[in-house]
Every structure is written in C-alpha cells, then in structure tokens.
Amino acid sequence: MGKKYKPRRHIEAPAPPADEKQRRFISNLKYLIFLILWAIFLTAVYAACIRNEFGAVLYIYTILGFVLAAAFFIVNGGIKRRDPRDITCPEGMGCDEFAARKAALTKRIAAAKYLMASFIPFWFIMLIDYLIIYFREAAK
C-alpha cells in the first residue's frame, strides 16, 4: 500500500514565558506614561493659549488631531489589529524577504501605536472645550 495518511495536528502556541510577560508589562507601562505626559503637556499648552486669548488654538488643535488621526490610519493600514507572529511565509517568497517584511510590519505597528496615543488627547481636549463652550452659551 502506500504511505499511511497522517492528519496534521493543530499545535497551540506555548504560553509566553514570564520574562515575555514582564517585557510586555514594561512596554505597556512606558506607553501609558507617554500617553499621560503627552496629554498633560497638550492640556497645559492649550490652557496657556486660551488664558492669553489666542483663539486660533481651538482650530489648530482640531486640525492637528485630524491630521494625526489620518496619519495613524495610513500607517496602520486602516482599523485592523495584526499580530506579526501570526503571519506565515507565502509560497514563492524567500526567507530574507519575508523576514524584512515582517520586521517592517512590526515597526509600522509600533509607530501606529504611538501615533494613536498622539491624537487621542487632541480629541479629548477638543471635546471638553466644545462642551464648555456649549454649556456656557446655553447658560446665558
């Protein structure tokens, strides 16, 4: 008879080691600290501009928020979450080319992560300011 057919078994990915979990925790902590410091800085600049009656700051922050959001969507490739570890090498592609594409994707994901953290505070500052303006006008 010929060879006996052996079905392929699904191999589950092993759980990340403790040092991988610690590395991710530190990475996420750095990201959170960046987000908080960036939001504090933007809020301070915005408050200083409003206090000095620089009214164009509202429009500048709105435009910057949308430009950074557009940059995020371009760099990220839309609204999708990709894990570079799940990508397999397609047939006909060399290992070196695949490794280069995977490294480029990892860099783009990291850049998109920080672009997202850059534009979120702009939107929250604008939302709060528009609400303050609306309720002040409604109270008059």
OpenMM code with the backbone's topology and positions (N, CA, C; nanometers):
from openmm import Vec3, app, unit

residues = "MET GLY LYS LYS TYR LYS PRO ARG ARG HIS ILE GLU ALA PRO ALA PRO PRO ALA ASP GLU LYS GLN ARG ARG PHE ILE SER ASN LEU LYS TYR LEU ILE PHE LEU ILE LEU TRP ALA ILE PHE LEU THR ALA VAL TYR ALA ALA CYS ILE ARG ASN GLU PHE GLY ALA VAL LEU TYR ILE TYR THR ILE LEU GLY PHE VAL LEU ALA ALA ALA PHE PHE ILE VAL ASN GLY GLY ILE LYS ARG ARG ASP PRO ARG ASP ILE THR CYS PRO GLU GLY MET GLY CYS ASP GLU PHE ALA ALA ARG LYS ALA ALA LEU THR LYS ARG ILE ALA ALA ALA LYS TYR LEU MET ALA SER PHE ILE PRO PHE TRP PHE ILE MET LEU ILE ASP TYR LEU ILE ILE TYR PHE ARG GLU ALA ALA LYS".split()
positions = [
    Vec3(0.0845, -0.1184, 0.0000),
    Vec3(0.0000, 0.0000, 0.0000),
    Vec3(0.0878, 0.1230, 0.0000),
    Vec3(0.0602, 0.2259, 0.0020),
    Vec3(0.1449, 0.3452, 0.0049),
    Vec3(0.1662, 0.3948, 0.1463),
    Vec3(0.1992, 0.5173, 0.1544),
    Vec3(0.2170, 0.5771, 0.2869),
    Vec3(0.0826, 0.5935, 0.3553),
    Vec3(0.0856, 0.5768, 0.4834),
    Vec3(-0.0356, 0.5960, 0.5599),
    Vec3(-0.0548, 0.7453, 0.5846),
    Vec3(-0.1741, 0.7932, 0.5667),
    Vec3(-0.2036, 0.9359, 0.5820),
    Vec3(-0.2019, 0.9732, 0.7296),
    Vec3(-0.1254, 1.0749, 0.7615),
    Vec3(-0.1221, 1.1274, 0.8978),
    Vec3(-0.1833, 1.2668, 0.8968),
    Vec3(-0.2920, 1.2857, 0.9683),
    Vec3(-0.3509, 1.4203, 0.9705),
    Vec3(-0.2605, 1.5167, 1.0461),
    Vec3(-0.2601, 1.6400, 0.9997),
    Vec3(-0.1826, 1.7430, 1.0684),
    Vec3(-0.2542, 1.7817, 1.1962),
    Vec3(-0.1761, 1.7961, 1.2994),
    Vec3(-0.2330, 1.8361, 1.4266),
    Vec3(-0.2136, 1.9849, 1.4457),
    Vec3(-0.3137, 2.0430, 1.5044),
    Vec3(-0.3032, 2.1852, 1.5363),
    Vec3(-0.2166, 2.1993, 1.6615),
    Vec3(-0.1102, 2.2714, 1.6475),
    Vec3(-0.0201, 2.2911, 1.7606),
    Vec3(-0.0498, 2.4275, 1.8201),
    Vec3(-0.0857, 2.4278, 1.9466),
    Vec3(-0.1149, 2.5539, 2.0132),
    Vec3(0.0140, 2.6265, 2.0464),
    Vec3(0.0098, 2.7554, 2.0370),
    Vec3(0.1269, 2.8359, 2.0705),
    Vec3(0.1521, 2.8241, 2.2207),
    Vec3(0.2764, 2.8096, 2.2573),
    Vec3(0.3052, 2.7996, 2.4009),
    Vec3(0.2784, 2.9315, 2.4710),
    Vec3(0.2482, 2.9229, 2.5970),
    Vec3(0.2247, 3.0443, 2.6753),
    Vec3(0.3548, 3.1236, 2.6825),
    Vec3(0.3445, 3.2556, 2.6755),
    Vec3(0.4675, 3.3345, 2.6810),
    Vec3(0.5368, 3.3166, 2.8151),
    Vec3(0.6689, 3.3102, 2.8118),
    Vec3(0.7408, 3.2941, 2.9387),
    Vec3(0.7249, 3.4168, 3.0274),
    Vec3(0.7630, 3.4010, 3.1515),
    Vec3(0.7452, 3.5093, 3.2486),
    Vec3(0.8211, 3.6339, 3.2065),
    Vec3(0.9396, 3.6177, 3.1477),
    Vec3(1.0145, 3.7357, 3.1069),
    Vec3(0.9460, 3.8079, 2.9913),
    Vec3(0.8735, 3.7344, 2.9061),
    Vec3(0.7966, 3.7980, 2.7982),
    Vec3(0.6806, 3.8783, 2.8573),
    Vec3(0.6152, 3.8240, 2.9572),
    Vec3(0.5065, 3.8973, 3.0231),
    Vec3(0.5599, 4.0231, 3.0902),
    Vec3(0.6757, 4.0118, 3.1519),
    Vec3(0.7353, 4.1280, 3.2176),
    Vec3(0.7756, 4.2331, 3.1143),
    Vec3(0.8283, 4.1881, 3.0003),
    Vec3(0.8660, 4.2818, 2.8946),
    Vec3(0.7433, 4.3551, 2.8405),
    Vec3(0.6341, 4.2815, 2.8222),
    Vec3(0.5108, 4.3457, 2.7748),
    Vec3(0.4563, 4.4436, 2.8780),
    Vec3(0.4630, 4.4060, 3.0046),
    Vec3(0.4154, 4.4950, 3.1105),
    Vec3(0.4951, 4.6252, 3.1095),
    Vec3(0.6268, 4.6145, 3.0985),
    Vec3(0.7112, 4.7346, 3.0966),
    Vec3(0.6829, 4.8173, 2.9718),
    Vec3(0.6631, 4.7511, 2.8587),
    Vec3(0.6316, 4.8224, 2.7346),
    Vec3(0.4986, 4.8962, 2.7469),
    Vec3(0.3982, 4.8304, 2.8019),
    Vec3(0.2681, 4.8958, 2.8193),
    Vec3(0.2743, 5.0082, 2.9219),
    Vec3(0.3573, 4.9915, 3.0240),
    Vec3(0.3748, 5.0974, 3.1237),
    Vec3(0.4405, 5.2201, 3.0610),
    Vec3(0.5408, 5.1998, 2.9767),
    Vec3(0.6046, 5.3116, 2.9061),
    Vec3(0.5035, 5.3831, 2.8167),
    Vec3(0.4199, 5.3039, 2.7499),
    Vec3(0.3170, 5.3607, 2.6630),
    Vec3(0.2172, 5.4446, 2.7430),
    Vec3(0.1753, 5.3950, 2.8581),
    Vec3(0.0824, 5.4682, 2.9436),
    Vec3(0.1449, 5.5971, 2.9950),
    Vec3(0.2699, 5.5902, 3.0363),
    Vec3(0.3394, 5.7107, 3.0833),
    Vec3(0.3514, 5.8124, 2.9710),
    Vec3(0.3839, 5.7664, 2.8492),
    Vec3(0.3898, 5.8564, 2.7343),
    Vec3(0.2550, 5.9230, 2.7109),
    Vec3(0.1484, 5.8452, 2.7155),
    Vec3(0.0145, 5.8986, 2.6920),
    Vec3(-0.0229, 6.0024, 2.7962),
    Vec3(0.0051, 5.9752, 2.9223),
    Vec3(-0.0301, 6.0689, 3.0298),
    Vec3(0.0511, 6.1974, 3.0187),
    Vec3(0.1818, 6.1844, 2.9975),
    Vec3(0.2667, 6.3045, 2.9867),
    Vec3(0.2306, 6.3877, 2.8644),
    Vec3(0.2010, 6.3223, 2.7530),
    Vec3(0.1617, 6.3931, 2.6322),
    Vec3(0.0289, 6.4669, 2.6537),
    Vec3(-0.0652, 6.4035, 2.7207),
    Vec3(-0.1939, 6.4680, 2.7478),
    Vec3(-0.1768, 6.5873, 2.8415),
    Vec3(-0.0927, 6.5736, 2.9437),
    Vec3(-0.0673, 6.6854, 3.0356),
    Vec3(-0.0030, 6.8015, 2.9615),
    Vec3(0.0961, 6.7713, 2.8778),
    Vec3(0.1634, 6.8766, 2.8005),
    Vec3(0.0664, 6.9485, 2.7074),
    Vec3(-0.0138, 6.8728, 2.6331),
    Vec3(-0.1080, 6.9357, 2.5399),
    Vec3(-0.2134, 7.0178, 2.6127),
    Vec3(-0.2600, 6.9683, 2.7255),
    Vec3(-0.3583, 7.0428, 2.8031),
    Vec3(-0.2985, 7.1716, 2.8571),
    Vec3(-0.1741, 7.1668, 2.9023),
    Vec3(-0.1081, 7.2872, 2.9549),
    Vec3(-0.0883, 7.3908, 2.8447),
    Vec3(-0.0452, 7.3463, 2.7281),
    Vec3(-0.0274, 7.4399, 2.6161),
    Vec3(-0.1618, 7.4996, 2.5761),
    Vec3(-0.2639, 7.4172, 2.5696),
    Vec3(-0.3968, 7.4652, 2.5317),
    Vec3(-0.4494, 7.5665, 2.6341),
    Vec3(-0.4339, 7.5356, 2.7632),
    Vec3(-0.4822, 7.6271, 2.8671),
    Vec3(-0.4060, 7.7588, 2.8640),
    Vec3(-0.2752, 7.7533, 2.8392),
    Vec3(-0.1957, 7.8764, 2.8314),
    Vec3(-0.2391, 7.9611, 2.7122),
    Vec3(-0.2675, 7.8971, 2.6006),
    Vec3(-0.3123, 7.9726, 2.4827),
    Vec3(-0.4499, 8.0347, 2.5057),
    Vec3(-0.5391, 7.9632, 2.5701),
    Vec3(-0.6721, 8.0181, 2.5983),
    Vec3(-0.6615, 8.1332, 2.6982),
    Vec3(-0.5776, 8.1162, 2.7996),
    Vec3(-0.5606, 8.2205, 2.9003),
    Vec3(-0.5037, 8.3492, 2.8377),
    Vec3(-0.4178, 8.3349, 2.7380),
    Vec3(-0.3599, 8.4513, 2.6699),
    Vec3(-0.4440, 8.4964, 2.5509),
    Vec3(-0.5648, 8.4452, 2.5423),
    Vec3(-0.6628, 8.4833, 2.4413),
    Vec3(-0.6143, 8.4596, 2.2989),
    Vec3(-0.5468, 8.3478, 2.2788),
    Vec3(-0.5065, 8.3058, 2.1450),
    Vec3(-0.6145, 8.2107, 2.0955),
    Vec3(-0.7155, 8.2666, 2.0328),
    Vec3(-0.8347, 8.1904, 1.9958),
    Vec3(-0.8136, 8.0893, 1.8848),
    Vec3(-0.7094, 8.1050, 1.8061),
    Vec3(-0.6865, 8.0133, 1.6944),
    Vec3(-0.6410, 7.8758, 1.7408),
    Vec3(-0.6071, 7.8643, 1.8691),
    Vec3(-0.5594, 7.7350, 1.9187),
    Vec3(-0.6671, 7.6283, 1.9058),
    Vec3(-0.7924, 7.6656, 1.9161),
    Vec3(-0.9021, 7.5705, 1.9008),
    Vec3(-0.8983, 7.5064, 1.7627),
    Vec3(-0.8806, 7.5865, 1.6603),
    Vec3(-0.8760, 7.5365, 1.5233),
    Vec3(-0.7459, 7.4604, 1.4967),
    Vec3(-0.6363, 7.5076, 1.5524),
    Vec3(-0.5072, 7.4404, 1.5350),
    Vec3(-0.5117, 7.3004, 1.5966),
    Vec3(-0.5654, 7.2899, 1.7171),
    Vec3(-0.5724, 7.1589, 1.7827),
    Vec3(-0.6672, 7.0657, 1.7077),
    Vec3(-0.7765, 7.1184, 1.6567),
    Vec3(-0.8697, 7.0363, 1.5809),
    Vec3(-0.8026, 6.9820, 1.4548),
    Vec3(-0.7341, 7.0685, 1.3825),
    Vec3(-0.6667, 7.0262, 1.2600),
    Vec3(-0.5548, 6.9271, 1.2916),
    Vec3(-0.4743, 6.9551, 1.3942),
    Vec3(-0.3670, 6.8626, 1.4312),
    Vec3(-0.4213, 6.7261, 1.4729),
    Vec3(-0.5309, 6.7261, 1.5450),
    Vec3(-0.5916, 6.5991, 1.5848),
    Vec3(-0.6340, 6.5162, 1.4646),
    Vec3(-0.6956, 6.5803, 1.3660),
    Vec3(-0.7389, 6.5064, 1.2477),
    Vec3(-0.6221, 6.4653, 1.1594),
    Vec3(-0.5189, 6.5479, 1.1514),
    Vec3(-0.4005, 6.5107, 1.0729),
    Vec3(-0.3311, 6.3900, 1.1359),
    Vec3(-0.3151, 6.3908, 1.2678),
    Vec3(-0.2533, 6.2757, 1.3349),
    Vec3(-0.3404, 6.1503, 1.3234),
    Vec3(-0.4717, 6.1676, 1.3283),
    Vec3(-0.5608, 6.0522, 1.3112),
    Vec3(-0.5472, 5.9952, 1.1700),
    Vec3(-0.5398, 6.0825, 1.0693),
    Vec3(-0.5219, 6.0356, 0.9315),
    Vec3(-0.3873, 5.9652, 0.9155),
    Vec3(-0.2834, 6.0188, 0.9777),
    Vec3(-0.1521, 5.9545, 0.9718),
    Vec3(-0.1577, 5.8164, 1.0373),
    Vec3(-0.2307, 5.8063, 1.1484),
    Vec3(-0.2461, 5.6763, 1.2142),
    Vec3(-0.3129, 5.5767, 1.1210),
    Vec3(-0.4212, 5.6165, 1.0558),
    Vec3(-0.4931, 5.5245, 0.9686),
    Vec3(-0.4095, 5.4851, 0.8469),
    Vec3(-0.3258, 5.5757, 0.7985),
    Vec3(-0.2398, 5.5426, 0.6852),
    Vec3(-0.1302, 5.4452, 0.7278),
    Vec3(-0.0639, 5.4745, 0.8389),
    Vec3(0.0452, 5.3887, 0.8851),
    Vec3(-0.0073, 5.2521, 0.9287),
    Vec3(-0.1211, 5.2498, 0.9951),
    Vec3(-0.1763, 5.1237, 1.0448),
    Vec3(-0.2432, 5.0432, 0.9343),
    Vec3(-0.2784, 5.1073, 0.8263),
    Vec3(-0.3477, 5.0362, 0.7192),
    Vec3(-0.4953, 5.0218, 0.7469),
    Vec3(-0.5543, 5.1202, 0.8110),
    Vec3(-0.6961, 5.1159, 0.8449),
    Vec3(-0.7150, 5.0836, 0.9915),
    Vec3(-0.8330, 5.0314, 1.0207),
    Vec3(-0.8628, 4.9943, 1.1586),
    Vec3(-0.8577, 4.8426, 1.1666),
    Vec3(-0.7393, 4.7909, 1.1822),
    Vec3(-0.7267, 4.6473, 1.1983),
    Vec3(-0.6094, 4.6193, 1.2906),
    Vec3(-0.6202, 4.5117, 1.3592),
    Vec3(-0.5143, 4.4724, 1.4522),
    Vec3(-0.4483, 4.3477, 1.3957),
    Vec3(-0.3202, 4.3603, 1.3701),
    Vec3(-0.2456, 4.2474, 1.3152),
    Vec3(-0.1376, 4.2069, 1.4138),
    Vec3(-0.1191, 4.0798, 1.4261),
    Vec3(-0.0123, 4.0281, 1.5100),
    Vec3(0.0949, 3.9717, 1.4174),
    Vec3(0.2145, 4.0293, 1.4179),
    Vec3(0.3178, 3.9805, 1.3255),
    Vec3(0.3570, 3.8349, 1.3500),
    Vec3(0.3289, 3.7833, 1.4694),
    Vec3(0.3640, 3.6447, 1.4975),
    Vec3(0.2729, 3.5467, 1.4242),
    Vec3(0.1536, 3.5918, 1.3812),
    Vec3(0.0588, 3.5027, 1.3153),
    Vec3(0.0780, 3.4939, 1.1647),
    Vec3(0.1673, 3.5719, 1.1097),
    Vec3(0.1860, 3.5761, 0.9650),
    Vec3(0.2771, 3.4608, 0.9239),
    Vec3(0.2354, 3.3919, 0.8198),
    Vec3(0.3170, 3.2823, 0.7681),
    Vec3(0.3772, 3.3230, 0.6350),
    Vec3(0.4839, 3.2584, 0.5995),
    Vec3(0.5558, 3.2893, 0.4757),
    Vec3(0.4774, 3.2349, 0.3566),
    Vec3(0.4393, 3.3226, 0.2620),
    Vec3(0.3690, 3.2730, 0.1443),
    Vec3(0.4650, 3.1975, 0.0510),
    Vec3(0.4071, 3.1125, -0.0309),
    Vec3(0.4897, 3.0361, -0.1241),
    Vec3(0.5501, 3.1303, -0.2277),
    Vec3(0.6712, 3.1044, -0.2636),
    Vec3(0.7375, 3.1856, -0.3647),
    Vec3(0.8122, 3.3044, -0.3076),
    Vec3(0.8075, 3.3244, -0.1790),
    Vec3(0.8789, 3.4357, -0.1169),
    Vec3(0.9964, 3.3787, -0.0387),
    Vec3(1.1099, 3.4414, -0.0545),
    Vec3(1.2285, 3.3960, 0.0160),
    Vec3(1.2220, 3.4293, 0.1644),
    Vec3(1.3017, 3.3590, 0.2405),
    Vec3(1.3017, 3.3800, 0.3856),
    Vec3(1.3518, 3.5195, 0.4222),
    Vec3(1.4510, 3.5683, 0.3494),
    Vec3(1.5048, 3.7012, 0.3790),
    Vec3(1.4014, 3.8100, 0.3518),
    Vec3(1.3332, 3.7981, 0.2380),
    Vec3(1.2301, 3.8969, 0.2045),
    Vec3(1.1152, 3.8922, 0.3050),
    Vec3(1.0760, 3.7711, 0.3443),
    Vec3(0.9688, 3.7566, 0.4428),
    Vec3(1.0094, 3.8165, 0.5773),
    Vec3(1.1326, 3.7916, 0.6200),
    Vec3(1.1810, 3.8473, 0.7470),
    Vec3(1.1836, 3.9996, 0.7410),
    Vec3(1.2229, 4.0559, 0.6258),
    Vec3(1.2260, 4.2019, 0.6106),
    Vec3(1.0848, 4.2598, 0.6169),
    Vec3(0.9895, 4.1944, 0.5510),
    Vec3(0.8504, 4.2431, 0.5547),
    Vec3(0.7917, 4.2332, 0.6945),
    Vec3(0.8248, 4.1251, 0.7635),
    Vec3(0.7730, 4.1072, 0.8995),
    Vec3(0.8323, 4.2124, 0.9935),
    Vec3(0.9610, 4.2441, 0.9776),
    Vec3(1.0245, 4.3483, 1.0592),
    Vec3(0.9641, 4.4851, 1.0283),
    Vec3(0.9378, 4.5116, 0.9001),
    Vec3(0.8760, 4.6391, 0.8626),
    Vec3(0.7354, 4.6504, 0.9206),
    Vec3(0.6603, 4.5401, 0.9201),
    Vec3(0.5260, 4.5413, 0.9778),
    Vec3(0.5319, 4.5669, 1.1279),
    Vec3(0.6279, 4.5075, 1.1963),
    Vec3(0.6432, 4.5285, 1.3402),
    Vec3(0.6736, 4.6752, 1.3691),
    Vec3(0.7592, 4.7380, 1.2894),
    Vec3(0.7904, 4.8799, 1.3079),
    Vec3(0.6681, 4.9671, 1.2813),
    Vec3(0.5899, 4.9320, 1.1776),
    Vec3(0.4703, 5.0108, 1.1468),
    Vec3(0.3672, 5.0009, 1.2582),
    Vec3(0.3538, 4.8834, 1.3174),
    Vec3(0.2586, 4.8662, 1.4267),
    Vec3(0.3006, 4.9500, 1.5469),
    Vec3(0.4303, 4.9507, 1.5781),
    Vec3(0.4797, 5.0318, 1.6902),
    Vec3(0.4594, 5.1799, 1.6624),
    Vec3(0.4856, 5.2231, 1.5382),
    Vec3(0.4660, 5.3641, 1.5028),
    Vec3(0.3178, 5.4010, 1.5107),
    Vec3(0.2310, 5.3128, 1.4655),
    Vec3(0.0870, 5.3398, 1.4703),
    Vec3(0.0387, 5.3481, 1.6148),
    Vec3(0.0964, 5.2683, 1.7012),
    Vec3(0.0574, 5.2704, 1.8426),
    Vec3(0.0862, 5.4081, 1.9036),
    Vec3(0.2022, 5.4637, 1.8740),
    Vec3(0.2356, 5.5946, 1.9296),
    Vec3(0.1640, 5.7086, 1.8564),
    Vec3(0.1323, 5.6901, 1.7292),
    Vec3(0.0504, 5.7905, 1.6606),
    Vec3(-0.0891, 5.7956, 1.7215),
    Vec3(-0.1432, 5.6800, 1.7566),
    Vec3(-0.2744, 5.6784, 1.8195),
    Vec3(-0.2706, 5.7499, 1.9543),
    Vec3(-0.1647, 5.7265, 2.0299),
    Vec3(-0.1511, 5.7951, 2.1590),
    Vec3(-0.1295, 5.9439, 2.1390),
    Vec3(-0.0824, 5.9837, 2.0231),
    Vec3(-0.0605, 6.1259, 1.9965),
    Vec3(-0.1903, 6.1989, 1.9650),
    Vec3(-0.2836, 6.1344, 1.8942),
    Vec3(-0.4036, 6.2095, 1.8546),
    Vec3(-0.5190, 6.1981, 1.9530),
    Vec3(-0.5207, 6.0996, 2.0373),
    Vec3(-0.6318, 6.0850, 2.1320),
    Vec3(-0.6441, 6.2050, 2.2264),
    Vec3(-0.5359, 6.2565, 2.2869),
    Vec3(-0.5520, 6.3736, 2.3745),
    Vec3(-0.6067, 6.4966, 2.3026),
    Vec3(-0.5721, 6.5141, 2.1751),
    Vec3(-0.6271, 6.6273, 2.0998),
    Vec3(-0.7790, 6.6187, 2.0977),
    Vec3(-0.8310, 6.5007, 2.0714),
    Vec3(-0.9758, 6.4846, 2.0622),
    Vec3(-1.0439, 6.5059, 2.1959),
    Vec3(-0.9844, 6.4573, 2.3042),
    Vec3(-1.0461, 6.4772, 2.4349),
    Vec3(-1.0426, 6.6242, 2.4768),
    Vec3(-0.9334, 6.6915, 2.4484),
    Vec3(-0.9247, 6.8346, 2.4801),
    Vec3(-1.0297, 6.9116, 2.4016),
    Vec3(-1.0441, 6.8792, 2.2743),
    Vec3(-1.1438, 6.9487, 2.1917),
    Vec3(-1.2852, 6.9174, 2.2396),
    Vec3(-1.3106, 6.7932, 2.2745),
    Vec3(-1.4432, 6.7553, 2.3233),
    Vec3(-1.4780, 6.8326, 2.4502),
    Vec3(-1.3862, 6.8370, 2.5434),
    Vec3(-1.4108, 6.9085, 2.6687),
    Vec3(-1.4307, 7.0569, 2.6429),
    Vec3(-1.3487, 7.1152, 2.5551),
    Vec3(-1.3620, 7.2583, 2.5276),
    Vec3(-1.4929, 7.2902, 2.4565),
    Vec3(-1.5320, 7.2070, 2.3598),
    Vec3(-1.6592, 7.2309, 2.2918),
    Vec3(-1.7769, 7.2169, 2.3886),
    Vec3(-1.7673, 7.1222, 2.4818),
    Vec3(-1.8738, 7.1089, 2.5820),
    Vec3(-1.8792, 7.2309, 2.6738),
    Vec3(-1.7628, 7.2824, 2.7140),
    Vec3(-1.7591, 7.4032, 2.7974),
    Vec3(-1.8196, 7.5210, 2.7224),
    Vec3(-1.7820, 7.5368, 2.5961),
    Vec3(-1.8362, 7.6474, 2.5157),
    Vec3(-1.9874, 7.6318, 2.5011),
    Vec3(-2.0357, 7.5110, 2.4733),
    Vec3(-2.1778, 7.4885, 2.4546),
    Vec3(-2.2563, 7.5186, 2.5817),
    Vec3(-2.2101, 7.4688, 2.6948),
    Vec3(-2.2858, 7.4891, 2.8183),
    Vec3(-2.2759, 7.6336, 2.8684),
    Vec3(-2.1687, 7.7027, 2.8376),
    Vec3(-2.1617, 7.8450, 2.8717),
    Vec3(-2.2623, 7.9244, 2.7904),
    Vec3(-2.2717, 7.8920, 2.6614),
    Vec3(-2.3667, 7.9618, 2.5771),
    Vec3(-2.5102, 7.9258, 2.6131),
    Vec3(-2.5325, 7.8025, 2.6542),
    Vec3(-2.6668, 7.7601, 2.6915),
    Vec3(-2.7104, 7.8225, 2.8231),
    Vec3(-2.6158, 7.8549, 2.9095),
    Vec3(-2.6475, 7.9138, 3.0407),
    Vec3(-2.6814, 8.0630, 3.0291),
    Vec3(-2.6404, 8.1270, 2.9200),
    Vec3(-2.6675, 8.2716, 2.9042),
    Vec3(-2.8096, 8.3019, 2.8726),
] * unit.nanometer
topology = app.Topology()
chain = topology.addChain("A")
for resn in residues:
    res = topology.addResidue(resn, chain)
    for name in ("N", "CA", "C"):
        topology.addAtom(name, app.Element.getBySymbol(name[0]), res)
